[in-house]
Amino acid sequence: MEHAVKKSNGVILARIRKFGGHMSGMVMPNLGAFVGWGLIAALFIPNGWFPNEQINEIVGPILNFLFPLLIGYTAGYNIHGQRGGVIGAFATMGVIIGSDVTMISGAMVMGPLSAWVLKKFDQAVQDRIKPGFEMFVNNFSLGIIGAVLTILAFMSVGPFIQLLISGLTAGVRWTTENQLIPLLSVFMAPAQVLFLNNVVNHGILAPIGYAQAAELGKSIMFLVDTNNGPLLGTLLSIAIFGKGRAKNTAPMAMFIAGIAGIGEVYFPFVLANPILLFATMGGLSVSLFLQVLLGGGLIGVASPGSLIAIAMMTPKDAIWANLISILAGFIVSAVIGAFLLKIFGSGEEKADPSLDFNVGGRSVKTVDNFKANVASTNLIKKIIVACDSGMGSSAMGASVLRNRLKKEGLEGITVTNASANKIGSDTDLVITLDSLIERARLNNKNEDTFYLSINNFLKEDHYDEAIDLIKSRNQDSIDSSPVDVDDQEQTVLPVTLKEKDIILNAKFTTQEEAIRSAGKILVEQNYVQPEYIDQMVERNQRLSVYIGNHVAIPHGLEDSDQLIIESGISIIQVPDGVEFDGEIAYVVIGIAGKDNSHLQILSNISLTLMDEENVNKIRYAKSRQEILALFTDREE
C-alpha cells in the first residue's frame, strides 16, 4: 500500500513537472523581450524615471500585441514547427482583438491548440497528397484552419473574460464585506499572472480604497496589488533555486519590479511555472494579515508600484506596519517558493541548453534532456545528421560520418540525413548545427536522444565527439549487428555529373550572386524550374549554405520538390573566393535533389571535399575535366 502511494505521488510530481515544462517552453524563450519591455516602461512611461510621451506610445502595443503573438507563435512552434508557430500566432490574433485586456493567457491556449489541430490534419493527409501539390495543400490547410480558429477565438474570448472578471469581482467584494482581507490573495495572485491586475486594482480595489482613505486617511486596498514584497520573494526563490533563463533573469526582474515598479515583468516567471503562484499567494496573505493587525495602508494608489512609490504614499502612522508586512510577505513567499522549487522543480529542465560531460577523456557538448542519460547503457544504433532542409549539407555530413565510422571499425550503426524538422523518435543521436539543435529537439519526442553540435560537416575530426560517445555507449556491443555502409546507399539512384554542369573562373561580389549563378546552371540544364532559384536564395537567408572547408552548397527549401524536374548538381569554381557570412567559399555547389536520387553523387562529392587539398585542386583547376576527374575517379 505504501509503495502504491509513493508511486502515485511520483506520477503526480512527474505530471506537474511535465506541465511546468510545457508552460516554460511557451514563455521562457521570450523572457528577454519582457525584460526589455520592463526597462522601456520603467524609463519612459509618464510616471517613469525619464518620462517621454513619444516613446511611451510603444509600451501598450508591445504588452497587448507583441507578447501574446510571441507566446502564441512559440507555443505553436513547440507543437508543430514553423507551421505550428504561424497558425499559433494567427489564432492568437483572435483572442487579442476579442478582449480589452492583455491576452497572454489566451495565447497560451490558442497557440498550442491551433498547432495541435493543424498537426493532426497534416498527419492525416501527408500520405494522400499528390506530388507537386504539397505547397498548395499546406498553404490552404493552414489558411482555412487558422481562419476558422481565429474567428472562434475572437467570438468566444470576450464573454469568457467578462465571466472571469465577474468572478474575481464577486470574490473581492465578498472578502472585503466579510472582513476577510487576507483572502484577497486567493483572487489577486491569479489575476496578476493573467494580466488582469489593472482591471481588479483600478476597477475594484481603488474605488474602495479611496472611500476608506477619505474616512480613515489610509486604506489597505492600495497595498493589495502594489505590494511588491511577495513578488520579489518569489523572484528571489527563482534566482536562488531556479534553473535556466528564469534563474539568470530573475535578479534583473527583481530590480525592475521593486525599484522601477513594473510588476508585469514578474508575471511570466509564474506563467512558466504555475506552481509558484502559491508562493506569491502565501506571501500576500501573510502581508495582508499583518497590515490588518498592525494598521497598515497607503493614502492613495502607488503608481508605478515600486518600493519607492509605496514609501512616498505611506502615512506616518503606517510606516512600521507597511515595512514589517511587506518584509514578511517577501520572506514567506521566498521560503514557500524555495520549497516548491525543491519539491516540484523548475519549469526548465536545465540551466543551459548545452551540457558538458566527459566521454573517453574528451569534453563533449550535448543538448540532452536529462543529464543522467550520460551514464546510459543504451546502444547508439541510429544517427541522424540534420540540416535545415535535409537536402544538401546533412547528406554530405552523413557520408563523411559513415566513412569515419568505417575507419574506426564501428559497425551496426545506421547513419542517415534529414531535416531538423523531421527527427524520428527512434533516433539515438542527432548531429546538427548549433542554431538547429533546439528545433531538432522540439521535433523529437524521444527524451533519450543525444544532440551534438557541429560547425563543419566536411571535417572528419569534427565528428570526434560523436565517435567518443559511440565508443563509450556501445563498448563491446558495437559489432553485434553489423551493417554494410555501402548497402545504406544502394536504394538511391545515381546522378551523373557532367562537364556542362561545371563553370570555371567565376567571380562574384555577393553570396546571392553566387547562389543565383549556381541556380541558373540548374535551370539551363533543365533540372529545375526558374522559381527554384528564389528558393535557393531564401534558404540561404534562413540559414547559411556554407558548410565548411571553403565550400558552399546552395539548394532549395524543404518543400521545393515540386519545382525540381530531375535531380542535378552544378559546380562553380571561384578562384578568388566569395564571402558567405564571414567565411570564404572557393567552391559553390548547387543542388537539386528529387526523391533522394542525388544522395549518391553527394556522397562522392563530400568524401572528395572533406580533404581540403582536393578543394584547392578544384580552386586552381585549369579545365572542367580536372574537376570532373576528382569525383569520377572516386566512383570508379
JOVENQUI-V630943 format. One line per field, one symbol per residue. phi: phi as a letter, one per 30 degrees, with the letter a starting at -180 (. if undefined). psi: psi as a letter, one per 20 degrees, with the letter a starting at -180 (. if undefined). burial: I if it has 16 or more other ideal C-beta (glycine too) atoms within 10 Angstrom, else O. A space follows every 50 residues. Layout:
phi->???
psi->???
burial->???
This chain:
phi->.dddddddddddddddddddddddddcedcdedddddedddddcdecddb ebdddddcddedddcddddddddddddddbidddddddddddedddddbc cdcdddddcdeddddddddddeddcdccddejcededddddddddddddd dddddcdeeddddddddddddddddddchceededdcddddddcicdddd dddbddedddddddcciaadedcdddddeddddddddddccdbiddddce edddddddcdicddddeeddedbeddeddddddddddddddddcidkbda ddbddcddddddccdedbeddddddddddddddddddddddddciddcdb dbdcccbcbhicdccbbddbdddeddcddccbbcccbdciccdddddddd deddddddiccibccbcadddbcddcdcbccadedcddddddcbcddcdc bccbcbdcddddceddddddddddhdcdcdbdbdedddcddcddcddcdd dcbchdbbcbdddddddddddddddidbdeddddddddedddaeddcjhi bbbdadddcdedccdadabcbbdbedibdbhiccccbccdbbcchidcdd ddddddddddcdddddddecdcbddddddecddddd
psi->ghhggggghhggghhgggghggghhhghijhhhgggghggghhirhkahm pohghhhigghgghggghgghgggghhhgkbhghgghghghhhghghiqi rplghhhighfhghhgghghgghhihjipqpijgggggghgggggggghg gggghhhghgghgghhgggggghghghjklghihhhhgghhgijkjghgg ghhgggggghghhhgiirphhijghioighghgghghghgiarbhgghig ghhgggggghjnihihghhhhhmhhihhgggghhggghghgggilarria poprlrhghghhjprhjjghgggggggghggghggggggghhgirqhpiq hqippprppkjqopprlqhphhihjqjpqohpppoqagijgfhhgghhgg gggghghiknrjppprqrqiimoqijphpppaqgiighggghjpjoiipq ppqqioiiohiijgggggggghghdijijhmqppghhijiiqpqppprhi ippqlqpqhqhhggghghhhghghjkhrqhihghhgghghhgppjpirkk pqmprarhkjhiipgqprqqpppnhiqppnliqppippoppoppkjiihg hhgggghgiiohhhghhghjqirhhgghhhhhghg.
burial->OOOOOOOOOOOOOOOIIOOIIOIIIIIIIIIOOIIOIIIIIIIIIOOIOO OOOOOIOOIOOIIIIOIIIIIIIIIIIIIIIOIIIIIIIIIIIIIIOIIO IIIIIIIIIIIIIIIIIIIOIIOOOOOOOOOOOIOOIIOOIIOOIIOOII OIIIOOIOOOIOOIIOOIOOIIOOIIOOOOIIIIIOIIIIIIIIIIIOII IOOIIIOIIOOIIOOOOIIIIIIIIIIIIIIIIIIIIIIOIIIIIIIOII OIIIIIIIOIIIIIIIIIIIIIIIIIIIIIIIIIIIIIIIIIOOIIIIIO IIIIIIIOIIOOIIIOOIOOIIIIIIOIIIIIIIIIIIOIIOOIIIIIIO OOIOIOIOIOOOOIOIIIIOOOIIOOOOIIIIIIIIIIIIIIIIIIIIII IIIIIOOOOIIIIIIIIIIIIOIOOOIIIIIIIOOIIIIIIIIIOOOOII IIIIOIIIIIOIIOIIIIIIOIIIOOOIOOOOOOIOOIIOOIOOIOIOOO IIIIOIOIOOIOOIIIIIIIIIIOIOIIIOOIIIIIIOIIOOIIIIIIII IIIIIIIIOIIIIIOOIIIIIIIIOOIIOIOOIOIIIIIIIIIIOIIIII IIIIIIIIIIOOOIIOOIIOIOOIOOIIOIIOOOOO
